[in-house]
Amino acid sequence: MTTHLNPDHSVFDAEGVKVFYNGFLSLVDVHIKIPARKIVAFIGPSGCGKSTLLRCFNRMNDLIPGAKVEGKLLYRNQNIYDSQVNAVKLRRQVGMVFQRPNPFPKSIYENIAYAPRTNGYQG
């Protein structure tokens, strides 16, 4: 993945993004450009899809059983849902901080051990 930022280009481009959870359509046809070097805020009522969309930006939905993402989501002009994109490497570049704890659907131990294991630590 490219690491430079051109202020004239978008960091993220979502084109027709839809998210399903076990067949339920959660996000419908999202189109948004997030520019480089700008602050962007998602505001809205609880349950309107803000966190669902944010999880798309670093493929956290991949870790949720029954989740499916459709459409095109570009990060620095590369489709992050392309089969050639390594989700772990993407998550190293696109971090997430949520208001509420957002653990992976695993045990507490597996959540804590996830990062060290992913980075090759064997202790």
C-alpha positions as CSV (number, residue, x, y, z in Angstrom):
1,M,0.0,0.0,0.0
2,T,1.1,3.5,-0.7
3,T,2.1,5.6,2.3
4,H,2.2,9.2,0.9
5,L,-0.8,11.6,1.1
6,N,-1.6,14.0,-1.6
7,P,-3.9,16.7,-0.1
8,D,-5.8,16.8,-3.5
9,H,-6.9,13.2,-3.3
10,S,-9.2,11.2,-1.1
11,V,-7.8,8.9,1.5
12,F,-11.0,6.8,1.4
13,D,-13.6,6.5,-1.4
14,A,-16.7,4.5,-0.7
15,E,-18.8,3.7,-3.8
16,G,-22.1,1.9,-3.3
17,V,-21.0,0.2,0.0
18,K,-23.6,-2.1,1.5
19,V,-23.2,-4.1,4.7
20,F,-25.2,-7.2,5.6
21,Y,-25.3,-9.1,8.9
22,N,-26.7,-12.6,8.4
23,G,-28.6,-11.4,5.4
24,F,-30.0,-8.2,7.1
25,L,-29.1,-5.1,5.1
26,S,-27.5,-2.7,7.7
27,L,-25.9,-0.1,5.4
28,V,-27.5,0.8,2.0
29,D,-25.5,2.2,-0.9
30,V,-23.0,4.5,0.9
31,H,-21.1,6.9,-1.3
32,I,-18.5,9.1,0.5
33,K,-15.1,10.6,-0.2
34,I,-12.9,11.3,2.8
35,P,-10.2,13.8,1.9
36,A,-6.6,13.7,3.0
37,R,-5.5,16.1,5.8
38,K,-9.1,17.0,6.8
39,I,-11.1,16.2,9.9
40,V,-14.3,14.2,9.2
41,A,-17.0,13.4,11.7
42,F,-19.8,10.9,11.5
43,I,-22.7,12.1,13.6
44,G,-26.2,10.6,14.0
45,P,-28.4,8.7,16.3
46,S,-27.6,5.4,17.9
47,G,-28.0,2.5,15.4
48,C,-27.8,4.5,12.2
49,G,-24.7,2.8,10.9
50,K,-21.7,5.0,11.9
51,S,-19.7,2.3,13.6
52,T,-20.7,-0.2,10.9
53,L,-19.2,2.1,8.2
54,L,-16.1,2.7,10.3
55,R,-15.5,-1.0,10.6
56,C,-15.5,-1.2,6.8
57,F,-12.5,1.1,6.6
58,N,-10.1,-1.5,8.2
59,R,-12.1,-4.6,7.4
60,M,-13.1,-5.3,11.0
61,N,-16.4,-6.7,9.6
62,D,-14.3,-9.6,8.2
63,L,-14.1,-10.8,11.8
64,I,-17.8,-10.9,12.4
65,P,-19.5,-14.2,11.5
66,G,-22.3,-13.6,8.9
67,A,-21.0,-10.1,7.9
68,K,-20.8,-9.3,4.2
69,V,-19.6,-6.1,2.5
70,E,-20.5,-5.2,-1.0
71,G,-19.5,-2.3,-3.2
72,K,-16.1,-0.6,-3.6
73,L,-14.1,0.9,-0.8
74,L,-10.8,2.4,-1.9
75,Y,-8.0,3.3,0.5
76,R,-5.4,5.5,-1.3
77,N,-6.9,4.3,-4.6
78,Q,-6.7,0.6,-3.8
79,N,-9.8,-1.5,-3.3
80,I,-9.3,-2.8,0.3
81,Y,-11.7,-5.7,-0.3
82,D,-9.6,-7.0,-3.2
83,S,-8.5,-10.6,-2.5
84,Q,-4.8,-9.5,-2.8
85,V,-5.1,-7.0,0.1
86,N,-3.8,-8.3,3.5
87,A,-6.3,-7.2,6.1
88,V,-3.7,-7.4,8.9
89,K,-1.3,-5.0,7.1
90,L,-4.3,-2.7,6.3
91,R,-5.2,-2.6,10.0
92,R,-1.6,-1.5,10.8
93,Q,-2.2,1.6,8.7
94,V,-5.9,2.2,9.5
95,G,-6.4,2.1,13.3
96,M,-9.8,2.4,15.0
97,V,-10.8,3.9,18.4
98,F,-14.4,3.4,19.5
99,Q,-16.3,5.1,22.3
100,R,-17.3,1.7,23.7
101,P,-15.1,-1.4,23.9
102,N,-15.4,-3.3,20.7
103,P,-13.7,-6.7,21.2
104,F,-13.4,-9.3,18.5
105,P,-16.0,-12.1,18.8
106,K,-13.5,-14.2,20.7
107,S,-12.6,-15.0,24.4
108,I,-11.0,-12.3,26.6
109,Y,-7.7,-14.2,26.3
110,E,-7.9,-14.4,22.5
111,N,-8.6,-10.6,22.3
112,I,-5.6,-9.8,24.4
113,A,-3.3,-12.3,22.6
114,Y,-4.5,-11.2,19.1
115,A,-2.0,-8.3,18.5
116,P,1.1,-10.1,19.8
117,R,0.2,-13.3,17.8
118,T,-0.5,-11.3,14.7
119,N,2.9,-9.6,15.0
120,G,4.7,-13.0,15.4
121,Y,5.3,-13.0,19.1
122,Q,5.6,-16.5,20.6
123,G,6.0,-16.2,24.3
